Amino acid sequence: MWKLELIDLSSNSLTGSIPSSIRNCSSLFFLNLGHNNLSGAIPKSFGRLKWLHSLYLNKNKLSGELPLSFQQLSNLVILDLGYNRLSDDIPTWIGTAFSSLTVLKFRSNAFSGGLFFGLSNLTLFHILDLAENNLSGRIPSTLGDLKAMSQKQNLPLSSYRELGISSFLINKAVGQDKLIVKAKNQDLEYAKSLPLVVSIDLSNNNFSGEFPKEITKLQGLVFLNLSRNHINGSNPQDISWLHDLQSLDLSCNNLYGTIPSSMPSLTFLSYLDLSNNNFSGKIPFTGQMTTCNDCVC
């Protein structure tokens, strides 16, 4: 088993716990156990899979905390643990342990606490999905330091080859990588175009404080969802800096003031939801606001 480099057992009816003997597959590059009925804790033995690039454990019934041994997975690029029963704070070591991480999905779990995991260290990050948890506190200003989100990024195949991965496996694994991104009030599946998706979803949590103006530095953002929190303050005029934005959902917060007059300059915007806030004044119904397919203000 130690020669296995790719395992995909997704979308079956597998039950029970993940066997700790997974550590014997020490050459694994890609592992997908998503969409099953696996339960119990994530085994500590995962730390032995030092070459792991993509890990999908989403849509199971896994519980408990993230094992400390995960810190040894320094080559992880995609980590999807969404739709499980994982709990406790998001570990602070994520920002230092996963320097190559581009996709982090912890959606629909029971994580709590704040965002204190060294966001600014994740320079290749382009998808962050922490929606539907119990996270709280202010959204940190360091969110604006995610360098890969400030421009369109496409992780080159050469970066995989530097890890000593065969060309055949690179092409196979990159072809296997698929993610569902919730945006525009629907599920959007991305595969080959996944490196082009730049998304932040922190919806359905308990975040508070003012709208994080630093987000406007992330000029490569395509999808932004901060809905169903307790965010207050005004919507910054600098929102127009997000030139590539296609979907913006700030609904069900405590935002107030006027809708920024710069909003119509977002030429790619096709979905806008600002409902259930305290906005006042006139709607800047010009430019892109006249062509937006789904706009709720």
Buried (B, 14 or more C-beta within 10 A) or exposed (E): EEEBBBBBEBEEEBEEEBEEEBBBBBBBBBBBBBBBEBBEBBBEBBBBBEBBBBBBBBBBEBBEBBBEBBBBBBBBBBBBBBBBEBBEBBBEBBBEBBBBBBBBBBBBBEBBBBBBBBBBBBBBBBBBBBBBBEBBBEBBBBBBBBBBBBEBBEBEEEEBEEEEBEEEBBEBBBEBBBBBBBBBEEEBEBEEEBBBBBBBBBBBBEBBBBBBBBBBBBBBBBBBBBBBBEBBBBBBBBBBBBEBBBBBBBBBBBBEBBBBEBBBBBEEBBBBBBBBBEBEEEBBEEBBBEEBEBBEB
